[in-house]
Amino acid sequence: MYYEMQPLIPALATMLCLAPGVATAEVTLVMGEEAGCIWCARWNAEVAPEYPLTAEGHAAPLRRIDIHASVPDDLDLAGRIRFTPTFILVHDGREIARREGYPGEEFFWPVLGAMLDDAARDIPELDGWRDAR
């Protein structure tokens, strides 16, 4: 059966890549954090549980990094993370927006929404991100 299906594999792979909802580029929200950060703990309590269920979480899945560890090789950040938490919107590994601090949930959502709206002007994958759920 494998040999019968083998000619179809390239066509199926192409169809999968062109299917609606399959991203060709990756947008993520990187959260720079450190142990003992009370504002990180507050974000974890107030936002983290619901984040993956939101349009923002679908548009930019969360990735956490420790600010005292080496920056992962697949990230090209504009500069060192100095404050926690720091939220960095990343497209294909490259930083496109950054916000430092977390004064509360009522601040976080509008600021992240504005970051995504600004990024959507240049990143077709983010077009209509508010409708994604």
C-alpha positions in Angstrom: 0.0 0.0 0.0 2.9 2.4 0.7 4.2 2.1 -2.8 0.7 2.8 -4.2 0.5 6.0 -2.1 4.0 7.2 -2.7 3.2 9.3 -5.8 0.5 11.1 -3.9 2.8 12.3 -1.1 4.1 15.5 -2.9 0.6 16.5 -3.9 -0.7 16.0 -0.4 2.1 17.9 1.1 1.4 20.8 -1.2 -2.3 20.8 -0.4 -1.5 20.8 3.3 0.8 23.8 2.9 -1.8 25.8 0.9 -4.7 24.9 3.2 -6.5 27.8 4.9 -5.3 28.4 8.4 -1.9 26.9 7.9 0.7 29.5 8.7 3.7 29.9 6.4 5.5 32.1 8.8 5.6 32.1 12.6 4.5 35.0 14.8 5.1 34.5 18.6 4.9 36.5 21.7 8.1 36.1 23.7 7.8 36.7 27.4 11.1 37.5 29.1 10.9 36.6 32.7 13.1 35.7 35.7 12.6 33.8 39.0 11.2 35.9 41.7 9.5 38.5 39.4 6.3 39.5 41.2 4.9 41.1 38.1 5.5 37.9 36.1 3.7 36.0 38.8 0.8 38.4 38.6 0.7 38.0 34.7 0.8 34.2 35.2 -2.2 34.4 37.5 -4.3 37.0 35.6 -3.5 36.3 31.9 -1.6 33.1 31.3 -4.6 30.7 31.8 -6.8 32.4 29.2 -4.0 33.6 26.8 -4.0 30.5 24.6 -7.8 30.7 24.2 -7.8 34.2 22.9 -7.5 35.7 19.4 -4.2 37.2 20.6 -3.0 33.7 21.8 -3.9 32.2 18.4 -2.2 34.9 16.5 1.0 34.9 18.6 1.4 31.8 20.7 3.4 32.4 23.9 7.1 31.5 24.2 8.9 32.1 27.5 12.6 32.8 28.0 14.6 33.4 31.1 16.4 36.8 30.8 19.5 35.4 32.5 19.9 32.5 30.1 21.5 32.9 26.6 19.1 34.1 24.0 18.1 31.1 21.9 19.8 31.0 18.5 16.5 31.2 16.6 15.7 34.7 18.1 17.1 37.9 16.7 16.2 40.5 19.4 16.8 44.2 19.0 18.5 44.3 22.4 19.0 42.7 25.7 16.0 42.2 27.9 16.6 44.2 31.0 13.2 44.3 32.8 10.6 41.6 33.6 8.3 40.9 32.3 9.1 42.0 28.8 6.8 41.1 25.9 8.3 40.9 22.5 6.4 40.2 19.3 8.5 38.1 17.0 8.0 37.3 13.3 10.2 34.5 11.9 12.5 34.9 14.8 13.0 38.6 14.4 11.8 41.2 16.9 9.1 43.5 15.6 7.7 45.1 18.7 8.5 45.2 22.4 6.7 46.3 25.6 8.3 46.3 29.0 6.4 45.8 32.2 3.0 44.6 33.3 0.9 47.0 35.4 -2.2 44.9 35.1 -4.5 42.9 32.8 -6.5 46.1 31.8 -3.2 47.4 30.3 -1.9 44.2 28.8 -4.7 43.4 26.4 -5.0 46.8 24.6 -1.3 47.2 24.3 -0.9 43.7 22.8 -3.8 44.4 20.5 -2.1 47.5 19.3 1.2 45.6 18.8 -0.6 43.0 16.7 -2.6 45.6 14.7 0.6 47.5 13.9 2.4 44.3 12.9 -0.6 43.2 10.7 0.2 46.1 8.3 3.4 44.3 7.2 2.6 40.6 8.0 -0.1 39.1 5.9 -0.4 36.1 8.3 -1.8 38.5 10.9 -4.5 39.9 8.7 -7.8 39.3 10.5 -6.1 38.1 13.7 -9.0 39.5 15.8 -11.3 36.9 14.2 -9.1 33.9 14.9 -10.3 31.6 17.7 
